[in-house]
Amino acid sequence: MSTAAIMDRVEAGEAFEVTRSGYSVARLIPIAGPKRSVRRKDLARALAGIPDMVGDPKAEADEFFGDGGDRVG
């Protein structure tokens, strides 16, 4: 099996154990789950219940943390 084929399978969610002389030396595992697309209508349905931001987040943060002038940017 080619390296590219192995990487494709790992990207799809499969894990491989690497051995040397019959001893396990490493595991090749995906760092994230398999990629999948989301249909626009499903995303809209999932986001429908999330409320819009209300108010002024910057002003609320200044009020909470104080506005001491130590700003970056």
CNS distance restraints for C-alpha pairs under 8 A (distance, minus, plus):
assign (resid   1 and name CA) (resid   5 and name CA) 6.42 0.50 0.50
assign (resid   1 and name CA) (resid   6 and name CA) 6.92 0.50 0.50
assign (resid   2 and name CA) (resid   6 and name CA) 6.39 0.50 0.50
assign (resid   3 and name CA) (resid   7 and name CA) 6.18 0.50 0.50
assign (resid   4 and name CA) (resid   8 and name CA) 6.15 0.50 0.50
assign (resid   5 and name CA) (resid   9 and name CA) 6.32 0.50 0.50
assign (resid   6 and name CA) (resid  10 and name CA) 6.23 0.50 0.50
assign (resid   7 and name CA) (resid  11 and name CA) 6.02 0.50 0.50
assign (resid   8 and name CA) (resid  12 and name CA) 6.24 0.50 0.50
assign (resid   9 and name CA) (resid  13 and name CA) 6.56 0.50 0.50
assign (resid   9 and name CA) (resid  14 and name CA) 5.57 0.50 0.50
assign (resid   9 and name CA) (resid  15 and name CA) 7.96 0.50 0.50
assign (resid  10 and name CA) (resid  14 and name CA) 4.59 0.50 0.50
assign (resid  10 and name CA) (resid  15 and name CA) 5.79 0.50 0.50
assign (resid  10 and name CA) (resid  16 and name CA) 7.63 0.50 0.50
assign (resid  10 and name CA) (resid  28 and name CA) 7.39 0.50 0.50
assign (resid  10 and name CA) (resid  29 and name CA) 6.24 0.50 0.50
assign (resid  10 and name CA) (resid  30 and name CA) 5.47 0.50 0.50
assign (resid  11 and name CA) (resid  30 and name CA) 5.86 0.50 0.50
assign (resid  11 and name CA) (resid  33 and name CA) 7.84 0.50 0.50
assign (resid  11 and name CA) (resid  34 and name CA) 6.20 0.50 0.50
assign (resid  11 and name CA) (resid  35 and name CA) 7.85 0.50 0.50
assign (resid  12 and name CA) (resid  30 and name CA) 7.89 0.50 0.50
assign (resid  12 and name CA) (resid  33 and name CA) 7.48 0.50 0.50
assign (resid  12 and name CA) (resid  34 and name CA) 4.78 0.50 0.50
assign (resid  12 and name CA) (resid  35 and name CA) 7.13 0.50 0.50
assign (resid  13 and name CA) (resid  29 and name CA) 7.62 0.50 0.50
assign (resid  13 and name CA) (resid  30 and name CA) 5.86 0.50 0.50
assign (resid  13 and name CA) (resid  32 and name CA) 7.83 0.50 0.50
assign (resid  13 and name CA) (resid  33 and name CA) 5.91 0.50 0.50
assign (resid  13 and name CA) (resid  34 and name CA) 5.21 0.50 0.50
assign (resid  14 and name CA) (resid  29 and name CA) 6.86 0.50 0.50
assign (resid  14 and name CA) (resid  30 and name CA) 7.07 0.50 0.50
assign (resid  15 and name CA) (resid  27 and name CA) 7.11 0.50 0.50
assign (resid  15 and name CA) (resid  28 and name CA) 5.62 0.50 0.50
assign (resid  15 and name CA) (resid  29 and name CA) 4.53 0.50 0.50
assign (resid  15 and name CA) (resid  30 and name CA) 6.79 0.50 0.50
assign (resid  16 and name CA) (resid  27 and name CA) 5.69 0.50 0.50
assign (resid  16 and name CA) (resid  28 and name CA) 5.00 0.50 0.50
assign (resid  16 and name CA) (resid  29 and name CA) 6.53 0.50 0.50
assign (resid  17 and name CA) (resid  24 and name CA) 6.72 0.50 0.50
assign (resid  17 and name CA) (resid  25 and name CA) 7.75 0.50 0.50
assign (resid  17 and name CA) (resid  26 and name CA) 5.97 0.50 0.50
assign (resid  17 and name CA) (resid  27 and name CA) 4.44 0.50 0.50
assign (resid  17 and name CA) (resid  28 and name CA) 6.21 0.50 0.50
assign (resid  18 and name CA) (resid  24 and name CA) 5.83 0.50 0.50
assign (resid  18 and name CA) (resid  25 and name CA) 5.77 0.50 0.50
assign (resid  18 and name CA) (resid  26 and name CA) 5.03 0.50 0.50
assign (resid  18 and name CA) (resid  27 and name CA) 5.81 0.50 0.50
assign (resid  18 and name CA) (resid  28 and name CA) 7.35 0.50 0.50
assign (resid  19 and name CA) (resid  23 and name CA) 5.08 0.50 0.50
assign (resid  19 and name CA) (resid  24 and name CA) 4.27 0.50 0.50
assign (resid  19 and name CA) (resid  25 and name CA) 5.34 0.50 0.50
assign (resid  19 and name CA) (resid  26 and name CA) 7.00 0.50 0.50
assign (resid  20 and name CA) (resid  24 and name CA) 6.50 0.50 0.50
assign (resid  20 and name CA) (resid  25 and name CA) 6.56 0.50 0.50
assign (resid  38 and name CA) (resid  42 and name CA) 6.65 0.50 0.50
assign (resid  38 and name CA) (resid  43 and name CA) 6.55 0.50 0.50
assign (resid  39 and name CA) (resid  43 and name CA) 6.34 0.50 0.50
assign (resid  40 and name CA) (resid  44 and name CA) 6.14 0.50 0.50
assign (resid  41 and name CA) (resid  45 and name CA) 6.13 0.50 0.50
assign (resid  42 and name CA) (resid  46 and name CA) 6.18 0.50 0.50
assign (resid  43 and name CA) (resid  47 and name CA) 6.13 0.50 0.50
assign (resid  44 and name CA) (resid  48 and name CA) 5.93 0.50 0.50
assign (resid  45 and name CA) (resid  49 and name CA) 7.79 0.50 0.50
assign (resid  56 and name CA) (resid  60 and name CA) 6.22 0.50 0.50
assign (resid  57 and name CA) (resid  61 and name CA) 6.06 0.50 0.50
assign (resid  58 and name CA) (resid  62 and name CA) 6.15 0.50 0.50
assign (resid  59 and name CA) (resid  63 and name CA) 6.10 0.50 0.50
assign (resid  60 and name CA) (resid  64 and name CA) 6.11 0.50 0.50
assign (resid  61 and name CA) (resid  65 and name CA) 5.83 0.50 0.50
assign (resid  61 and name CA) (resid  66 and name CA) 7.58 0.50 0.50
assign (resid  62 and name CA) (resid  66 and name CA) 4.88 0.50 0.50
assign (resid  62 and name CA) (resid  67 and name CA) 5.14 0.50 0.50
assign (resid  63 and name CA) (resid  67 and name CA) 7.09 0.50 0.50
